[in-house]
Amino acid sequence: MFSYTLDNKRYHTLNYFYKQKFGKKVFKVSLNAGFSCPNYKIGGCIFCSHQSGDFAGNPKDDLLKQFEEIKTMMEHKWPDSYYIGYFQAGTNTYAPVSVLKEKFEPILKIPNVVGLSIATRSDAISPSVYDYLEDLSKRTFLTVELGLQSIHPKTLEFIRRGHSLENFRECVLELKKRNIPVVVHIINGLPYETKEDMIETVKYLNALQIDGIKIHMLHILKDTPLAKYYEKKTFPVLTKEEYIDIVCEQLRYLSPSIVIHRITGDPKKEDLIAPTWLLKKFVVLNDIDKEMKKRGIYQGDLV
């Protein structure tokens, strides 16, 4: 049996990590603090609907109201839990430190909040923000989530990522130097990438000794540049079976100590063009479990 799980998974689950660290159930409360994104200057990433954080709170509400409403809803499923304030929507370090303090500090004062998770980009953290994040990390359990999507320059250029792999690497190393855990987002199924390309991305991240990863399948969403490209010049979209095969192999190249924060996505039905199999999230999760068991493989068994 794999060591880093409480529910017979063959990979290091976030649920296991939180329970080992805090001794009880922990869930994230997704917040929308109204941050923009530096990449909007060039139109944003081609897959982005400019609505990142679809499951975060209502941006029209103040953060404390958002937090209370989402917490109350989730406590019906998980009573007697701890909470992590998850600044999910937008680029959550794209502002002066004074603004960040206005957003982050009130959440830390909420009873049973044990940490913050801050989603951002590697090109949106200034030296003063690094210093503030380091200070935060000494006062609470802080995680910084960085979007990368792929390590391949041609892909980064095609998706209009807006920063280089080297910029990302420097950011990860700076955060780790300050003892701040780093979780990285990647996307499988980006146009024209092969299975080998996607595996190379996780090998690179494993060598960087990241702390956690979120693996997504490419969503083609309505009203995005990618949707227009898809309509004019359709590119192959991974089948569910292809995605599962790739994820199973990727996990084998990730150290068992790396926490798997996400292993598939759950787009909104009304926004999704393709692939429609993503709408059955729990089927995908269960099929990954079945395939890993069938192959007799575990996270990190090729490291």
C-alpha positions in Angstrom: 0.0 0.0 0.0 1.2 3.5 -0.9 2.4 5.4 2.2 1.0 8.9 1.5 -2.7 8.2 1.3 -5.7 7.5 3.6 -8.0 6.2 0.9 -6.1 3.5 -1.1 -4.9 6.0 -3.7 -1.5 5.2 -5.3 -0.4 8.8 -5.2 0.2 11.4 -2.5 -3.2 12.9 -1.8 -3.8 16.4 -0.5 -6.2 15.0 2.1 -3.4 12.8 3.5 -1.0 15.8 3.6 -3.4 18.1 5.5 -4.4 15.4 8.0 -0.8 14.5 8.7 0.1 18.2 9.2 -2.9 19.5 11.0 -4.4 16.4 12.6 -7.9 16.9 11.1 -9.8 17.7 7.9 -8.7 20.9 6.2 -10.5 22.5 3.3 -9.8 25.5 1.1 -12.1 28.5 0.9 -11.8 29.9 -2.6 -11.7 33.7 -2.7 -11.9 36.4 -5.3 -10.0 39.5 -4.2 -10.4 41.3 -7.5 -6.8 41.0 -8.7 -6.1 41.5 -12.4 -3.3 39.8 -14.4 -0.2 41.2 -16.1 -0.8 39.0 -19.1 -4.0 40.7 -19.9 -1.9 43.4 -21.6 -1.2 40.9 -24.5 -4.7 39.4 -24.4 -4.1 36.8 -21.7 -3.3 33.1 -22.3 -5.2 31.7 -25.2 -7.2 29.3 -23.1 -8.1 31.9 -20.5 -11.7 33.3 -20.3 -10.4 36.1 -17.9 -12.6 34.4 -15.3 -10.0 32.4 -13.4 -11.3 31.2 -10.1 -14.8 30.2 -11.4 -15.5 28.5 -8.0 -14.2 31.4 -5.9 -16.5 33.8 -4.0 -18.5 36.6 -5.6 -16.1 39.5 -6.3 -19.0 41.9 -5.5 -18.8 40.8 -1.9 -16.1 41.7 0.5 -13.6 38.9 1.4 -15.0 38.2 4.8 -18.5 37.7 3.5 -17.2 35.5 0.7 -15.3 33.4 3.2 -18.2 33.0 5.5 -20.6 32.0 2.8 -18.3 29.4 1.3 -17.2 28.1 4.7 -20.8 27.6 5.8 -21.7 25.7 2.6 -18.7 23.4 2.9 -19.2 22.7 6.6 -22.3 20.8 5.7 -20.0 18.2 4.2 -17.0 18.6 6.5 -18.0 19.9 10.0 -15.3 20.5 12.6 -12.6 21.4 10.1 -9.8 23.8 9.7 -9.6 26.3 6.8 -7.1 27.6 4.3 -7.9 30.9 2.6 -7.4 30.2 -1.1 -6.8 33.4 -3.1 -7.7 31.7 -6.4 -9.0 34.2 -8.9 -6.6 36.4 -10.9 -2.9 36.9 -10.1 -2.9 37.4 -6.4 0.5 39.1 -6.0 -0.1 41.6 -8.8 -0.3 44.6 -6.5 1.7 46.7 -4.0 2.4 45.1 -0.7 0.0 47.5 1.0 -2.9 46.1 -1.1 -1.8 42.5 -0.4 -1.9 43.2 3.3 -5.4 44.6 3.0 -6.5 41.4 1.3 -4.6 38.7 3.2 -4.3 39.8 6.8 -8.1 39.8 7.7 -8.4 36.2 6.6 -5.6 35.2 9.0 -7.7 36.5 11.9 -10.6 34.2 11.2 -10.9 31.4 13.8 -9.6 28.0 12.6 -7.8 29.5 9.6 -4.5 27.6 9.5 -3.0 28.9 6.3 -3.2 30.8 3.0 -2.8 29.5 -0.5 -1.9 32.2 -3.0 -2.3 31.6 -6.8 -0.1 33.8 -8.9 2.5 34.0 -11.8 6.2 33.9 -11.7 6.4 37.3 -13.4 4.2 39.0 -10.9 6.3 38.8 -7.7 8.4 41.9 -6.9 11.3 41.9 -4.4 9.1 43.6 -1.8 6.4 41.0 -2.3 8.9 38.1 -1.9 9.8 39.7 1.5 6.1 40.0 2.5 5.5 36.4 1.5 8.4 35.2 3.6 7.0 37.1 6.5 3.6 35.5 6.0 5.2 32.1 5.8 6.6 32.6 9.3 3.2 33.3 10.7 0.9 30.8 8.9 1.1 27.8 6.6 1.6 29.6 3.3 1.6 27.9 -0.1 2.3 29.8 -3.4 0.7 28.3 -6.5 2.4 29.1 -9.8 1.0 28.6 -13.2 3.4 27.1 -15.7 1.4 24.8 -18.0 4.4 23.5 -20.0 8.2 23.6 -20.0 8.4 23.8 -23.8 9.2 27.2 -25.3 7.2 26.6 -28.5 4.1 25.8 -26.4 4.6 28.7 -24.0 4.8 31.0 -27.0 1.8 29.5 -28.7 -0.4 29.8 -25.6 0.8 33.4 -25.1 2.0 32.5 -21.6 3.9 35.8 -21.4 6.9 34.6 -19.4 9.8 32.3 -20.0 10.7 29.0 -18.4 13.8 30.7 -16.9 11.7 33.3 -15.2 9.5 30.5 -13.7 12.6 28.6 -12.5 14.1 31.7 -10.9 10.8 32.3 -9.1 10.6 28.7 -7.8 14.2 28.8 -6.5 13.6 32.2 -4.8 10.5 30.9 -3.0 12.2 27.7 -1.9 15.2 29.7 -0.7 12.7 31.5 1.6 11.2 28.1 2.7 7.9 28.8 1.0 6.2 25.7 -0.4 5.5 25.9 -4.2 2.6 24.2 -6.0 2.8 24.2 -9.8 -0.1 24.0 -12.3 0.4 22.2 -15.6 -1.9 21.4 -18.5 -2.0 18.2 -20.4 -3.3 18.2 -24.0 -2.0 21.6 -25.1 -2.0 21.9 -28.9 0.6 19.8 -30.6 2.3 18.4 -27.5 3.1 14.7 -27.4 2.9 12.4 -24.5 6.7 12.6 -24.2 6.5 16.4 -24.1 4.0 16.2 -21.1 6.2 13.6 -19.3 9.2 15.9 -19.8 7.4 18.7 -18.0 6.9 16.6 -14.9 10.4 15.3 -15.0 11.7 18.9 -15.0 9.4 19.9 -12.1 10.5 16.8 -10.1 14.1 17.9 -10.5 13.2 21.4 -9.2 11.9 19.6 -6.1 8.5 21.4 -6.1 6.2 20.7 -3.1 3.0 20.0 -5.0 1.4 19.9 -8.4 -2.0 20.5 -10.0 -2.5 18.5 -13.2 -5.2 19.8 -15.5 -6.7 18.7 -18.8 -6.9 21.4 -21.4 -10.4 23.0 -21.4 -11.5 24.6 -24.6 -13.9 27.3 -23.3 -16.3 29.5 -25.1 -15.3 33.1 -25.9 -11.5 32.4 -25.7 -8.8 32.8 -28.4 -8.3 29.0 -28.1 -12.0 28.4 -29.0 -11.6 30.5 -32.2 -8.4 28.7 -33.1 -10.1 25.3 -32.4 -13.0 26.2 -34.7 -10.8 27.3 -37.6 -8.0 24.7 -37.3 -9.1 21.9 -35.1 -6.3 20.2 -33.3 -6.5 16.7 -31.6 -8.0 16.8 -28.2 -7.0 14.0 -25.8 -9.6 11.3 -25.2 -10.3 10.3 -21.7 -8.3 7.1 -22.1 -5.3 9.0 -23.5 -5.4 11.5 -20.6 -5.5 8.7 -18.0 -2.6 7.0 -19.7 -0.5 10.2 -19.6 -1.4 11.0 -16.0 -0.5 7.5 -14.8 2.9 7.8 -16.4 3.5 11.3 -15.2 2.9 10.3 -11.6 5.6 7.7 -11.9 8.2 10.4 -12.5 7.1 12.5 -9.5 8.8 11.9 -6.2 6.4 10.3 -3.7 6.9 13.4 -1.4 5.2 15.7 -4.0 1.6 16.4 -3.0 -0.9 15.9 -5.8 -3.3 18.8 -5.3 -5.4 18.1 -8.4 -5.4 15.4 -11.0 -8.2 16.5 -13.3 -10.4 19.6 -13.9 -14.1 20.4 -13.5 -15.1 23.1 -15.9 -18.6 24.6 -16.0 -20.8 22.8 -18.4 -22.2 26.0 -19.9 -18.7 27.3 -20.7 -17.2 24.1 -22.1 -16.7 23.3 -25.8 -14.4 20.3 -25.5 -13.6 17.7 -24.2 -17.1 16.9 -22.7 -15.7 13.9 -20.8 -14.2 16.3 -18.4 -17.7 16.9 -17.0 -17.6 13.5 -15.4 -14.8 14.3 -12.9 -15.3 11.4 -10.5 -15.4 8.9 -13.4 -12.0 10.2 -14.5 -10.6 10.0 -10.9 -11.9 6.5 -10.4 -10.5 5.4 -13.8 -7.1 6.7 -12.9 -7.2 4.7 -9.7 -8.3 1.6 -11.6 -5.6 2.0 -14.3 -2.8 2.4 -11.7 -3.9 -0.7 -9.9 -4.2 -2.6 -13.1 -0.6 -1.6 -14.1 0.7 -2.2 -10.6 2.3 1.3 -10.5 2.6 4.0 -7.9 3.7 7.7 -7.8 7.4 7.9 -7.9 8.2 4.3 -8.9 10.4 5.4 -11.8 12.2 8.1 -9.8 
